[in-house]
Amino acid sequence: MAPVATGDMIPDGMLVYFDENDQLQSVSVHTLAAGKKVILVAVPGAFTPTCSMKHVPGFIEKAEELKAKGVDEILCISVNDPFVMKAWAKTYPENKHVKFLADGSALYTHALGLELDLSEKGLGIRSRRFALLIDDLKVKVANIESGGEFTVSSADEILKAL
């Protein structure tokens, strides 16, 4: 499957998270993004060095600027279970705007065509690192990394695009 690209409509799919009452919830990506300007950020794994120290913190730190430029939601997905995503989210007590969502079986990542096979490293199927700017379900910007790089998917790159 070809990776999602600028101009494409994003596929629908279900993601899972724990709400503020610690209840497990499933949510449709289209429900989260329809009629809104959304940033969908994906990382290869929760608690991994680049993801935890650079990629996600950038979106947390720049969230107010992104919102000021019209972004309604910042969604972070990873091919991890919702318990891991919940624990990872707690490591960012300053976070007020980034929602952490689990794609535990990589079904949504696969629907986007952005899976990354890291089986040789013992990590299984993961997501490529990316940041998509989506406006009412249509991809306006697709900043997709090659391999394990972190060059085009930062919050600063999305800010430039806005």
NUMIBA-547338 format. One line per 2 residues: number of its first residue (from 1); for each residue x, y, z negated of N, C-alpha, C. Coordinates in Angstrom, 2 decimals. Example, Ala and Ser with C-alpha at 12.3 -4.5 7.8 and 13.67 -1.06 7.14 Angstrom:
1) 13.19/-5.69/-7.80/12.30/-4.50/-7.80/13.20/-3.30/-7.80; 12.85/-2.25/-7.08/13.67/-1.06/-7.14/12.90/0.03/-7.87;
***
This chain:
1) 0.84/-1.18/0.00/0.00/0.00/0.00/0.88/1.24/0.00; 0.52/2.20/0.82/1.27/3.46/0.88/1.01/4.27/-0.39;
3) 2.04/4.91/-0.89/1.84/5.74/-2.10/0.90/6.90/-1.82; 0.18/7.30/-2.85/-0.68/8.47/-2.76/0.17/9.66/-2.34;
5) -0.41/10.55/-1.55/0.35/11.69/-1.02/-0.49/12.95/-1.03; 0.15/14.07/-0.82/-0.55/15.35/-0.73/-1.65/15.25/0.31;
7) -2.84/15.73/-0.05/-3.99/15.69/0.84/-4.91/14.51/0.60; -4.41/13.47/-0.08/-5.24/12.29/-0.36/-6.21/12.57/-1.50;
9) -7.32/11.85/-1.47/-8.21/11.80/-2.63/-7.66/10.71/-3.56; -7.62/10.98/-4.85/-7.11/9.96/-5.77/-8.14/8.85/-5.91;
11) -7.68/7.62/-6.05/-8.61/6.53/-6.29/-9.17/6.62/-7.70; -10.30/5.99/-7.90/-10.82/5.89/-9.26/-10.19/4.68/-9.92;
13) -10.25/4.64/-11.21/-9.72/3.53/-11.98/-9.97/3.81/-13.45; -9.81/2.78/-14.25/-10.06/2.91/-15.68/-8.74/2.97/-16.45;
15) -8.68/3.88/-17.40/-7.55/4.01/-18.30/-8.10/3.92/-19.73; -7.23/3.63/-20.69/-7.67/3.39/-22.06/-6.87/4.28/-23.01;
17) -7.55/4.73/-24.07/-6.89/5.57/-25.08/-7.65/5.47/-26.39; -7.01/5.95/-27.45/-7.68/6.07/-28.74/-8.14/7.51/-28.92;
19) -9.41/7.68/-29.26/-9.94/9.02/-29.46/-9.56/9.55/-30.84; -10.02/10.76/-31.15/-9.67/11.40/-32.43/-10.22/10.65/-33.64;
21) -11.21/9.77/-33.42/-11.76/8.94/-34.50/-11.14/7.55/-34.53; -10.03/7.40/-33.81/-9.29/6.14/-33.76/-10.10/5.00/-33.14;
23) -11.01/5.37/-32.25/-11.80/4.37/-31.54/-11.23/4.18/-30.13; -11.12/2.94/-29.72/-10.60/2.63/-28.39/-11.64/3.01/-27.34;
25) -11.22/3.78/-26.36/-12.12/4.26/-25.31/-11.56/3.90/-23.94; -12.45/3.58/-23.01/-12.09/3.43/-21.60/-12.68/4.62/-20.87;
27) -11.92/5.14/-19.92/-12.40/6.31/-19.20/-12.01/6.19/-17.73; -12.91/6.63/-16.89/-12.66/6.65/-15.45/-11.82/7.88/-15.11;
29) -10.84/7.68/-14.25/-10.00/8.80/-13.82/-10.85/9.86/-13.13; -11.83/9.43/-12.34/-12.70/10.40/-11.67/-13.50/11.20/-12.69;
31) -13.92/10.58/-13.78/-14.63/11.32/-14.82/-13.73/12.40/-15.41; -12.46/12.08/-15.60/-11.51/13.05/-16.17/-11.16/14.18/-15.21;
33) -11.19/13.89/-13.90/-10.63/14.84/-12.93/-11.64/15.52/-12.00; -12.84/14.99/-11.90/-13.81/15.56/-10.96/-14.14/17.01/-11.34;
35) -14.04/17.90/-10.36/-14.38/19.30/-10.56/-13.35/20.07/-11.38; -12.18/19.48/-11.61/-11.16/20.12/-12.43/-9.82/20.16/-11.72;
37) -8.95/21.02/-12.23/-7.55/21.03/-11.81/-6.79/20.26/-12.89; -6.18/19.16/-12.48/-5.57/18.23/-13.42/-4.14/17.91/-12.99;
39) -3.27/17.76/-13.97/-1.93/17.25/-13.72/-1.91/15.82/-14.24; -1.56/14.90/-13.36/-1.40/13.50/-13.74/0.09/13.20/-13.73;
41) 0.63/12.98/-14.92/2.04/12.72/-15.12/2.18/11.24/-15.46; 3.10/10.56/-14.79/3.34/9.16/-15.13/4.81/8.94/-15.39;
43) 5.06/8.04/-16.32/6.42/7.71/-16.72/6.61/6.20/-16.68; 7.84/5.74/-16.49/8.09/4.30/-16.46/7.79/3.60/-17.79;
45) 7.94/4.30/-18.90/7.64/3.65/-20.17/7.65/4.59/-21.35; 6.73/4.36/-22.26/6.72/5.09/-23.53/8.01/4.79/-24.28;
47) 8.48/5.75/-25.02/9.66/5.63/-25.88/10.98/5.44/-25.11; 10.95/5.55/-23.79/12.20/5.42/-23.03/12.90/6.79/-23.04;
49) 14.21/6.82/-22.90/14.96/8.06/-23.12/14.52/9.26/-22.28; 14.55/9.15/-20.96/14.20/10.32/-20.13/12.75/10.72/-20.34;
51) 11.88/9.74/-20.43/10.45/10.01/-20.61/10.20/10.74/-21.93; 10.84/10.27/-22.99/10.59/10.81/-24.33/11.32/12.10/-24.64;
53) 12.48/12.30/-24.02/13.29/13.47/-24.38/13.22/14.59/-23.36; 12.79/14.30/-22.12/12.77/15.33/-21.09/11.41/15.50/-20.41;
55) 10.90/14.41/-19.83/9.73/14.52/-18.98/8.48/14.98/-19.74; 8.04/14.19/-20.71/6.82/14.53/-21.45/7.00/15.80/-22.29;
57) 8.13/15.99/-22.99/8.28/17.24/-23.75/8.15/18.49/-22.88; 8.58/18.42/-21.64/8.43/19.58/-20.75/6.98/19.97/-20.55;
59) 6.11/18.97/-20.39/4.69/19.27/-20.21/4.04/19.75/-21.50; 4.51/19.25/-22.63/3.99/19.73/-23.91/4.42/21.18/-24.13;
61) 5.69/21.47/-23.87/6.21/22.83/-24.07/5.60/23.84/-23.10; 5.28/23.42/-21.89/4.77/24.33/-20.85/3.25/24.28/-20.72;
63) 2.58/23.56/-21.60/1.13/23.37/-21.48/0.36/24.68/-21.44; 0.71/25.62/-22.29/0.00/26.90/-22.31/0.18/27.65/-20.99;
65) 1.39/27.63/-20.43/1.64/28.27/-19.13/0.84/27.59/-18.03; 0.81/26.27/-18.06/0.06/25.52/-17.06/-1.43/25.82/-17.16;
67) -1.93/25.88/-18.38/-3.35/26.20/-18.58/-3.65/27.63/-18.12; -2.73/28.54/-18.36/-2.92/29.93/-17.94/-2.99/30.05/-16.42;
69) -2.42/29.08/-15.73/-2.46/29.07/-14.26/-3.60/28.22/-13.72; -4.55/27.89/-14.59/-5.77/27.22/-14.13/-5.85/25.72/-14.32;
71) -4.86/25.12/-14.95/-4.91/23.68/-15.18/-5.87/23.38/-16.32; -6.80/22.47/-16.06/-7.79/22.10/-17.07/-7.32/20.97/-17.99;
73) -6.62/19.99/-17.40/-6.20/18.81/-18.16/-4.79/18.40/-17.76; -4.03/17.92/-18.74/-2.73/17.31/-18.49/-2.83/15.89/-19.02;
75) -2.73/14.93/-18.11/-2.90/13.52/-18.44/-1.58/12.80/-18.24; -1.13/12.08/-19.25/0.09/11.30/-19.17/-0.27/9.83/-19.19;
77) 0.15/9.10/-18.15/-0.13/7.67/-18.13/1.19/6.89/-18.10; 1.11/5.68/-18.63/2.23/4.77/-18.61/1.70/3.35/-18.61;
79) 2.47/2.43/-18.05/2.11/1.03/-18.06/2.54/0.46/-19.42; 1.77/0.84/-20.41/1.93/0.37/-21.79/0.52/0.18/-22.34;
81) 0.41/-0.56/-23.43/-0.92/-0.75/-24.02/-1.33/0.49/-24.82; -2.62/0.64/-25.13/-3.08/1.85/-25.82/-2.50/2.02/-27.22;
83) -2.11/0.94/-27.87/-1.51/1.05/-29.20/-0.14/1.71/-29.10; 0.63/1.35/-28.07/1.93/1.96/-27.85/1.75/3.43/-27.48;
85) 0.81/3.72/-26.62/0.58/5.11/-26.20/0.15/5.98/-27.39; -0.67/5.42/-28.26/-1.10/6.15/-29.46/0.11/6.44/-30.35;
87) 0.95/5.44/-30.57/2.14/5.63/-31.40/3.09/6.65/-30.77; 3.24/6.57/-29.46/4.12/7.50/-28.77/3.60/8.93/-28.89;
89) 2.29/9.11/-28.70/1.69/10.45/-28.81/1.95/11.06/-30.19; 1.96/10.23/-31.22/2.19/10.72/-32.59/3.60/11.26/-32.79;
91) 4.52/10.92/-31.89/5.89/11.44/-32.03/5.99/12.88/-31.57; 4.89/13.42/-31.05/4.84/14.82/-30.60/3.78/15.57/-31.41;
93) 4.05/15.85/-32.69/3.03/16.49/-33.53/2.63/17.88/-33.03; 3.50/18.53/-32.24/3.19/19.86/-31.71/2.26/19.81/-30.51;
95) 1.98/18.61/-29.98/1.16/18.47/-28.78/-0.31/18.80/-29.07; -0.86/19.69/-28.24/-2.27/20.04/-28.35/-3.01/19.80/-27.04;
97) -2.27/19.58/-25.95/-2.91/19.57/-24.64/-2.68/18.34/-23.77; -1.67/17.56/-24.04/-1.39/16.40/-23.20/-2.12/15.18/-23.76;
99) -2.93/14.55/-22.90/-3.67/13.34/-23.30/-2.87/12.13/-22.84; -2.62/11.20/-23.75/-1.86/9.99/-23.47/-2.83/8.84/-23.17;
101) -2.68/8.26/-21.97/-3.59/7.22/-21.49/-2.81/5.98/-21.09; -3.36/4.83/-21.41/-2.70/3.56/-21.11/-3.24/2.94/-19.83;
103) -2.30/2.44/-19.04/-2.60/1.66/-17.84/-1.90/0.32/-18.04; -2.32/-0.39/-19.08/-1.61/-1.57/-19.58/-1.27/-2.64/-18.57;
105) -2.12/-2.89/-17.62/-1.86/-3.91/-16.61/-1.40/-3.33/-15.28; -1.13/-2.05/-15.23/-0.67/-1.33/-14.04/-1.70/-1.33/-12.91;
107) -2.96/-1.54/-13.22/-3.98/-1.57/-12.17/-4.15/-0.21/-11.51; -4.18/0.85/-12.30/-4.34/2.18/-11.71/-3.05/2.60/-10.99;
109) -1.93/2.30/-11.58/-0.65/2.60/-10.95/-0.56/1.92/-9.58; -1.02/0.68/-9.53/-1.03/-0.05/-8.25/-1.99/0.61/-7.26;
111) -3.15/1.05/-7.74/-4.13/1.72/-6.86/-3.53/2.99/-6.25; -2.64/3.65/-6.99/-1.94/4.83/-6.48/-0.79/4.46/-5.54;
113) -0.40/3.19/-5.54/0.75/2.76/-4.73/2.06/3.21/-5.32; 2.11/3.40/-6.64/3.30/3.96/-7.27/3.93/3.05/-8.32;
115) 3.73/1.74/-8.15/4.35/0.82/-9.09/5.84/0.68/-8.80; 6.56/0.28/-9.83/8.01/0.13/-9.78/8.33/-1.21/-10.44;
117) 8.94/-2.12/-9.70/9.25/-3.44/-10.24/10.61/-3.40/-10.93; 10.57/-3.45/-12.25/11.79/-3.45/-13.05/11.99/-4.81/-13.73;
119) 11.45/-5.86/-13.10/11.54/-7.21/-13.65/12.99/-7.65/-13.87; 13.87/-7.27/-12.96/15.28/-7.67/-13.09/15.91/-7.11/-14.36;
121) 15.34/-6.03/-14.88/15.85/-5.43/-16.12/15.03/-5.89/-17.33; 14.11/-6.83/-17.10/13.29/-7.35/-18.19/12.13/-6.46/-18.56;
123) 11.78/-5.50/-17.71/10.73/-4.54/-18.03/9.43/-4.77/-17.28; 9.42/-5.70/-16.33/8.20/-5.99/-15.59/7.81/-4.88/-14.63;
125) 6.54/-4.85/-14.30/6.00/-3.82/-13.40/5.72/-2.57/-14.21; 6.26/-1.47/-13.76/6.07/-0.17/-14.41/5.57/0.83/-13.37;
127) 5.47/2.07/-13.77/5.10/3.15/-12.86/6.35/3.91/-12.45; 6.36/4.35/-11.21/7.39/5.32/-10.82/7.11/6.59/-11.61;
129) 8.14/7.39/-11.80/7.97/8.68/-12.48/7.38/9.66/-11.45; 6.32/10.35/-11.84/5.73/11.33/-10.93/4.91/12.35/-11.68;
131) 4.58/13.42/-10.97/3.62/14.42/-11.43/2.78/14.81/-10.23; 1.48/14.61/-10.35/0.54/14.99/-9.30/-0.28/16.17/-9.77;
133) -0.43/17.17/-8.92/-1.36/18.26/-9.18/-2.61/17.93/-8.37; -3.71/17.77/-9.06/-4.96/17.31/-8.45/-6.02/18.38/-8.66;
135) -6.70/18.73/-7.58/-7.79/19.71/-7.66/-9.06/19.05/-7.15; -10.01/18.83/-8.05/-11.28/18.17/-7.72/-11.04/16.87/-6.94;
137) -10.17/16.03/-7.49/-9.85/14.68/-6.99/-8.93/14.65/-5.78; -8.53/15.81/-5.26/-7.65/15.86/-4.10/-6.23/16.24/-4.54;
139) -5.24/15.47/-4.06/-3.85/15.72/-4.42/-3.36/16.95/-3.68; -2.99/17.97/-4.45/-2.44/19.20/-3.88/-0.92/19.17/-3.85;
141) -0.31/18.53/-4.85/1.14/18.39/-4.93/1.43/16.97/-5.42; 2.33/16.27/-4.73/2.74/14.93/-5.13/4.25/14.92/-5.31;
143) 4.68/15.12/-6.55/6.11/15.12/-6.87/6.46/13.75/-7.43; 6.98/12.89/-6.54/7.23/11.49/-6.86/8.72/11.22/-6.81;
145) 9.23/10.65/-7.89/10.66/10.37/-7.99/11.03/9.07/-7.27; 12.28/8.98/-6.89/12.85/7.74/-6.36/13.52/7.03/-7.52;
147) 13.24/5.75/-7.68/13.89/4.98/-8.76/13.72/5.61/-10.12; 14.79/5.70/-10.89/14.73/6.23/-12.25/15.09/7.70/-12.35;
149) 15.10/8.40/-11.24/15.50/9.80/-11.25/14.50/10.70/-11.98; 14.97/11.90/-12.31/14.12/12.94/-12.88/14.56/14.26/-12.26;
151) 14.08/14.51/-11.04/14.50/15.70/-10.30/13.33/16.56/-9.83; 12.18/15.95/-9.49/11.09/16.72/-8.89/9.77/16.69/-9.67;
153) 9.70/15.90/-10.74/8.42/15.70/-11.42/8.26/16.46/-12.73; 9.08/17.46/-12.95/9.04/18.20/-14.21/7.89/19.20/-14.26;
155) 7.61/19.67/-15.46/6.60/20.72/-15.64/7.01/21.99/-14.90; 8.30/22.29/-14.87/8.78/23.48/-14.16/8.47/23.38/-12.67;
157) 8.62/22.20/-12.09/8.32/22.02/-10.66/6.82/22.21/-10.39; 5.98/21.74/-11.28/4.54/21.93/-11.12/4.20/23.41/-11.28;
159) 4.83/24.08/-12.23/4.60/25.52/-12.40/4.96/26.29/-11.13; 6.06/25.92/-10.49/6.43/26.57/-9.24/5.35/26.39/-8.17;
161) 4.74/25.21/-8.15/3.72/24.90/-7.15/2.42/25.65/-7.40; 2.20/26.05/-8.64/0.97/26.76/-8.99/1.11/28.23/-8.60;
***
